């Protein structure tokens, strides 16, 4: 699929590193969704990765999921409701806070998480096939360094 480039000031918006990172993620994540559908989980959409990625085995509140995924509580609640309706999640009382509910994976939800984890080597191999194993290792190290630098900078600015 070609990358959509919106118009800004009458011209196609230039591509930048942030957009390229997001688009590469989108395509790789799309492969996971295709593989999940092939294995009987056609209700899972790309956006649901924000739930499964941050869900603890013992359960996680919608608020904590939203915080981890950097999205609004309302948006996360919609994703959770959809997955709950389709049998991937359930909500149970939080034993540590009677007012709260924990979101937990069902057997189907645990299967989705397991399948996604099984697909990691396929995605890693795709990257290595495209850029070579040495550059793939360097890319991982570079991305981690960028993540840490950006996190450090954003923490410094939020403290001001």
N, C-alpha and C positions, 0 to 999 in steps of 0.2 A: 504494500500500500504506500502510495506516495505521501510525503509529509505535507500537510496543509499549512500554507503560509498566508496568514491574513494580510489584508491591505492596511497600511498605515500611511497617512499623508499621500495617498494616491499611488503608493509603491508597495511591492511585496516586502513584508517585514524581513530584515536580514536574519539569517540563521546564526545562532550563537551556541556556545558550549552548553549552557543550561538547557536549551531546547533540544540539542542533540542527545544529551544524557537522558532527558525525559522520553524522547522518541525511541531511543534504543531500549530503555526499560519497557516502554509500552509494547514494542514488538516482541521482546522476550517474554513478557507477561502474557501476551496474546498466545504464544506457543503453549504456555502452561494451561490456559483456559481450553485450548483445542484438545490437548491431551486429557484433561479432566472430562470433557464431553465424550471423547472416545471411550472413556472408562465408566460411563454412566452418570456423570455429574454435569449434565447440560444446563442445569439451572445456575451454576456458578458463573459469575461475570467478572471481568477484570477488576472492577471496583471492590469486589469482595475480598481481594487480597489484603486490603486495609484492615479487615476484621481478622482473618485467619493469621496474618503475620504477627499480630500483636496480642493474640489470645493465649492466656496461660491455661495449662491443663486443668488446673483446679478452679478456673473461672476468673473472669475479669469484669468489672463494672463497665457499663457503657461509657461513663465519664472517663475512666482510665483508658479505654480503647480509643476514644476520641482524642484524648491528650497525646497518646503515643503516636497516633496516625496524623496528628496536627490537622484535625478537622473539627467542625462543630459537633456538639453532642447530638443535635437534631439530625444531622446528616448520618452520623454513626448509628443512631437509633433506627433510622430507615433501613440501613444495610442489615442491621441485626434482625429487624422485623421480617424482612424478606427471607433471610436465611433460616429464621425460626419457622416461618410458614412452609418452607420447603424441606424441613426436617434436618437441617445441618446444625442448629443450635437450640439450646433451651435456656430458660432463665430460672434460677433457683434462688431462694432466700440466702442472703449473705450471713453466715453464722456469726461474723464479727460486727455486723451492723444490721439490725432488724429492719431498718428503713430501706436498705439497698438490696438490689438483686445482682447476682453474678450471672454472667453469660458463660455458658459452658458448651463445648462441642459435644454433639451426639456421636454415635458410632459412625454415621455418615460424615460428620464434620471431621472426626479424627482420620477417616479414610482420605478425605480431601487434603488434609495437612500432610499425611504420609505420602500421598501421590506427588504433591508439590515438592516435597523433600527428595523423593526419588528422581524427580526431573532436574534437580540441580546439576548433576554431572552432565546431562544432555546440554543444558544451557552453557555450562562452563566449556564443554567440548566445542560447541558452536563458536564461541568467542575465540578459543585457541585455533580452530580451523581457519577462521577469518584472518586473524592477526599473528598467529604463531604462538606457541606455548610460552616462550620467553617474554614476548610483549604482553601476553595475557597476564602473566605473573606481575609484570611491571605495572600494568594497568590497575590491577587490584591494589597494589601498594600505593600507586598515585591517587586512586579514588579514596582510599582510607586517609591518606595525608590531607587531601582536599577537604574531606568530611570533618576531620579533626580541626583543621585551620578555620573552617567556616563556623563550626560549633564554638570554638574559642572566641572568635570575633563576635558572634551573636550573643554569647554570654556576657562578654565585656560591655557590649552596647546596651544590653537589657539591664545591667547593673547601674547604668548612669542615670 
